[in-house]
Structure formats: structure tokens, C-alpha cells
Amino acid sequence: MTLVVLDIVGLTPRLLQHTPTLRSVADTGFQASLTPAFPAVTCTVQASMLTGAPPSEHGIVGNGWYFRELGEPLFWRQHNRLVGGEPMWDALRRAQPGATVANVCWWYAMGAATDWTVTPRPVYRADGRKDPDFYARPPELHDELTARLGDFPLFHYWGPTASIKSTRWIVAAAGRILTAHRPDVLLVYVPHLDYDLQRFGPGARPAAVAAADVDAAVRPLIEACRARGDDLLCVSEYGITDVSRPIHVNRALRAAGLLEVHTQDGMEYLDPWASRAFAVADHQIAHIYVADPADLSRAREVVAELDGVDEVHGLEGKARLGLDHARAGDLVAVADPDAWFTYYYWEQDDRAPDFARTVEIHRKPGYDPMELFFDPANPGAARARAMKALARKAAGFRYRMDVVGLDASAVRGSHGRLPDAVDDGPLLLCSRPEFARGAVAATDVKELMLRMAKR
């Protein structure tokens, strides 16, 4: 028997009406609200669910942060040693020596002591090209999955062409590992709801369609689990809510004389070494890093006065939120429910760095949901540029996929702040009624997994 844990990112009680298969998991078990860790973003919440600890202990203060020792803001790192605390699989093996765990696309997978690992990992070629691929362990798992499922659909996993195709591949890979290798615990990340909820908002028709598509994609895996007598646990990391206001926090810090840029070839780059204060934006949360404590009050004043900012937390606020870790910003700003933070620091778009108009998750000093769109100002022209770039790639030439727009008002959904209503927050569905409760914290999910996996 296997415990299968599905992370249906973005699933909320409001969307559950469109997912009969997922809803049926609770028919013989239970449904509970899930209180996310703060900030309610993927890397932080997953780390809290897997370690049972808040970010003040495990150190994952967002999807990215300012690496002070490197002098660089970095997002979407992959090594598991960044996560502090005891992971679920170590705790499971202490209780049950020889227990096995498979991780299919939960974050910080590389270097983790799981028995089977699958995580997106492009081929970064020497000439600058990027090809779809994934990392797998043991190494032979890569060829096993590729032979059965084809290449990992990276460009359907993120970017303007992100679609249900990546979720179908992930679920199929999980199904293969389940039947061929029979782990005691199988972790499966299901990303699709994230895309159209950010593009269009959770109340728009595409959100309901996306929820139904996810339900159809996971149905074969859930049916296989039931046929085998496996246990099912479905969690979501956060709920996505409607937004209409981008907050350009770094532009405000620059106007106040606190943020500096340097220029190369007419393009402006954030200069974190020289800046007195700058923000690392992450959805509805912004970590504000302040070099000199003497500038804290001024930086706080600048950020707090911005339209769309709800709260700015210092030491006491961070401690109250479980975010008092050395990696966190000296200040942490929280957006209003209908607002979110951009990373933009340039004042004129013709001075933006070339990566701003591309899907480049590792070079941007902040999260950029505009990567989910072909430039809304002229999507036809953006698609034409994409086709031309793909032709160059196919011919073996270097290319630049400059299809991302810079008008952040196109984004309609975001997350990160704690939910203001249960119906807009994440949830938990469990097939085992004996563990029923009305609410579960993200930090309690690890213990629930261990109890469900007990043999």
C-alpha cells in the first residue's frame, strides 16, 4: 500500500465544485481547510509541509531571496540542503527502517534522500540555447520515463505556453513510479491551476475550465490508487485571489534615492551591492533588504506609503509571522488583497534589461507572472517573434525569445498573503476518516503523512 500525496496547487473550496474526482477523495474521508505558512508561496509552503517547521526554522522564506553571502537575489534554487529541519522521509525511516519515498516535482528535490526523484531541469547548452529535460534519480529512471512518456514538456510547465500538458506528463510519471516501483509514499506536484488563475483570476471562466482539466488529468492516478487500495491525501499550497493593482516597490525605493542601478549597453541592472535598500518581490510579498540600519525607518516609510501596500513588518512582525530568519528581508511588505509586487526597478521600458522581455526565472531579481503571457500589448507580434526564434533554434542558431510584455496590469490573480476567507484559501482532502479535523496547518501535514504511512 502506498500513500499518494497530490499537491494540487491553487485548489480552493470555491473551485472544488469543478473537480468531482478530487472531491470524491473526501467522500469516505474528510475535507479540511489548510492554513498555509507565510508567505503563502510554493517553496515556503512545501518546505513547511515536508518538515513540519515554519520558515523561521527551515529557512525557505520565499521562492527566492537575497543571498547575502553572494550579493545576488536568486529564485528557484533546487538543492535540498537549502532546507533546514528534518524532512518527512527521514522521519519516516526512523520509524520504519527501509521505507521508500518518491518525489515527482515537489521543489528542492535535487540532493534529497528520496528513493526516486523527478524534477524539471533544462539542458543549458554552451551556446545559450535551453532544451526541455528533467533530472531523475536513480539515473536509469530518466530513460525509463522518457521512453514511455517522451521528453518532459518544459515549455508547457512555465511560460506563455504553460498548459495542462505538463500536468499530464507529471501525473503519468507518478503513475509509472507507483506501479513499477511501489514506494511507500509518493509525492506528486500538480501545477496547472497556477497558470490561468494568475492570467485571468479565480472567478473567470478559464479558472473553472482549468480546474476541470486538472480533475480529468489526475483521475487515472486516483482510480489506480483506489484499485490498489492506496491512501490518498490531497493538499493545496495557497489560494489565488483576484488582483488589479501592481505595486512597483523598487521604483519607489529608487525615486527615494535608496536603490541604485548600473548600466551596460544601455540596459539598467539592479545593483544590490551599492543599493541602500531594494526589494525582492514575490507575488504579494516583498522582502526589503536594507544595508544600513540607519535607513530602516526611511525605507519603511517609502514602502508603507505606496498604494496597494497593506502592512510592513519589522523584527516583531516577522517573529509573529514565523518569518524571523536571517534570509528574510530586514522589512517584509504585504500587499492588499487586490494588489501584488513587481520586481521592476527601471523607470523607462527602453532601459529595461533584455531578460525582462524573456522567460528567465533565474536572472530576474524577483518573481514575474508576466512570463505567463505573450505580450498583451501585441500578442500576435509576440507569437510571430516566438516562431522566428524557434526556427533559429531548430537551425542550431542562438535565439532570444523576447515575448514577455512589461505592462504588469495584465495579471489578474496572485497569492502570498494569508487568506482573508476560508473559501479563498487552500484545503486538504483525505481518504482516511479516522484522521478527520476541521482545519490543518501546513506545519501539521508532515505528521499527518507519517500517521497515514504507518504500517
C-alpha positions, -999 to +999 in steps of 0.1 A: +000+000+000+012+035-009+003+069+005-001+091-025+001+129-017-011+152-045-002+188-043-030+205-063-015+240-062-042+267-062-072+244-053-097+261-030-132+253-018-147+276-044-131+256-072-139+222-057-173+222-074-155+217-108-134+188-096-157+158-088-128+132-088-108+152-063-140+160-043-147+122-041-114+117-021-132+132+009-164+113+004-152+084+025-127+105+044-128+142+052-122+178+039-104+204+059-092+240+055-054+243+053-036+272+069-005+279+048+028+291+061+037+327+055+044+337+028+018+315+010+041+307-019+052+274-033+087+269-019+078+281+016+046+261+020+061+229+006+090+232+029+067+237+059+046+207+049+076+184+045+095+195+076+067+204+100+085+237+107+079+274+100+102+293+077+119+308+108+134+272+112+136+257+077+148+290+062+128+289+029+114+325+033+100+326-003+105+313-038+137+333-037+156+357-015+187+378-014+217+356-009+238+380+012+269+358+010+267+360-028+254+395-032+226+383-055+189+378-054+182+343-066+150+324-073+141+288-078+172+272-064+169+234-064+192+219-038+176+203-008+203+214+015+189+248+015+160+234+036+166+232+073+148+208+096+141+171+093+122+161+061+093+137+062+113+109+046+140+109+073+113+108+100+095+080+082+127+059+080+134+065+117+100+050+125+100+024+097+135+014+085+136+006+048+106+028+040+107+043+005+097+077-008+093+090-044+092+127-052+077+138-085+083+176-090+079+189-054+105+216-050+141+213-036+142+177-049+178+177-060+201+162-034+172+150-013+174+115+002+143+102-016+145+069-034+130+081-067+133+117-078+119+136-108+122+174-112+123+198-141+159+205-152+165+220-187+196+214-207+215+247-206+237+244-237+270+262-241+257+284-269+229+298-247+201+275-260+178+259-235+162+225-242+135+207-223+146+179-199+144+168-163+166+154-136+159+119-123+174+097-097+183+069-099+197+078-133+180+050-152+146+064-142+153+093-167+154+069-197+126+048-183+102+077-182+114+093-214+109+060-233+073+057-220+062+094-219+085+113-242+105+144-233+094+165-203+072+193-218+092+221-202+076+249-222+042+237-211+054+238-174+061+275-174+059+305-197+032+318-221+026+283-235+022+267-200-007+243-202-023+210-190+003+191-210+029+193-182+005+182-156-005+152-177+032+142-181+038+146-143+008+125-134+017+098-159+053+097-145+038+093-110+016+065-122+046+047-137+066+050-105+036+039-084+030+007-104+066-002-113+084+007-081+057+007-054+071+034-030+056+037+005+050+074-001+046+091-035+047+129-036+032+144-068+031+181-077+002+192-099+009+227-112-018+235-138-042+256-118-015+281-112-015+293-148-049+305-158-058+317-122-029+341-125-036+350-161-074+356-157-082+355-120-100+327-100-135+340-108-131+339-146-144+311-168-109+298-176-104+291-139-133+267-139-120+251-171-085+247-156-100+230-125-119+206-146-088+198-167-068+191-136-096+168-123-095+149-156-057+147-156-055+132-121-085+108-125-064+079-139-040+081-110-067+083-084-086+054-099-054+033-099-048+041-063-084+030-054-079-002-073-047-009-054-061+001-020-038+030-017-044+060+006-049+095-008-040+129+006-046+160-015-033+194-004-030+228-019-004+254-010-024+285-013-055+301-029-052+326-057-073+357-054-083+384-079-058+413-083-059+445-103-030+466-090+007+460-095+030+477-069+063+489-083+081+489-050+117+491-064+108+521-085+097+538-053+129+529-035+148+542-065+129+575-065+137+579-028+174+576-035+177+542-018+181+519-048+209+521-073+213+506-108+243+502-131+242+505-169+256+482-195+249+486-232+221+510-225+204+485-201+199+490-164+206+463-139+198+463-102+230+470-081+223+452-048+259+458-036+256+496-038+219+500-030+209+512+004+176+494+001+159+472-025+130+447-027+129+411-037+093+408-049+075+375-046+038+377-056+020+396-027+051+397-005+083+418-008+114+413+012+131+447+017+168+444+023+184+475+039+222+477+041+224+502+069+200+501+099+200+539+099+180+537+066+153+513+080+128+540+090+131+558+057+128+526+037+098+516+058+082+549+052+087+548+014+072+513+012+043+519+036+031+549+017+027+530-016-008+525-029-016+488-025+006+481+005-013+467+035+015+461+060+052+465+065+068+442+092+100+446+111+115+423+137+084+419+158+061+414+128+084+388+112+086+369+145+048+369+148+045+355+113+072+328+118+095+346+093+123+357+116+151+341+097+184+356+085+174+351+049+143+372+052+143+409+044+150+434+071+115+445+063+087+424+048+059+441+030+024+426+024+001+438-004-036+445-002-058+416-013-062+430-048-025+441-053+008+424-059+045+434-061+066+436-093+103+434-094+106+463-119+133+489-110+138+507-143+120+540-149+117+537-187+110+505-205+137+512-231+162+509-203+150+475-191+175+446-194+169+423-223+160+394-199+129+414-187+111+405-220+120+368-218+111+338-197+141+340-174+133+327-140+169+327-127+181+362-138+152+383-127+156+397-091+120+388-083+090+367-095+075+377-128+040+365-136+041+384-169+060+354-182+027+336-184+016+359-212+025+366-248+030+404-246-007+416-241+001+448-259+006+429-291+002+391-287+002+385-324+036+401-329+050+383-298+039+349-312+055+358-345+088+366-327+084+333-309+080+314-342+111+331-357+131+323-325+120+286-327+131+285-364+165+298-354+167+273-326+158+244-350+186+256-373+211+255-345+215+292-341+213+313-309+180+329-304+162+353-280+126+345-271+116+382-263+078+376-260+071+389-225+054+423-220+062+449-194+027+462-186+020+444-153-016+454-152-024+423-173-021+400-143-054+391-127-045+366-099-019+364-072-012+350-037+013+352-009-006+369+019-025+347+043-061+341+031-088+365+042-116+339+038-116+301+041-132+297+007-103+315-009-076+296+010-060+262+004-076+229+015-069+193+024-087+162+012-080+129+029-093+094+022-089+083+058-118+094+081-101+085+113-078+115+109-106+139+104-104+175+117-118+208+105-085+227+099-049+217+094-019+239+094+008+234+068+032+225+096+009+197+106+009+180+072+042+162+078+028+145+110-004+135+091+017+120+063+036+099+089+005+087+106-011+077+072+021+060+061+024+040+093+024+002+086 
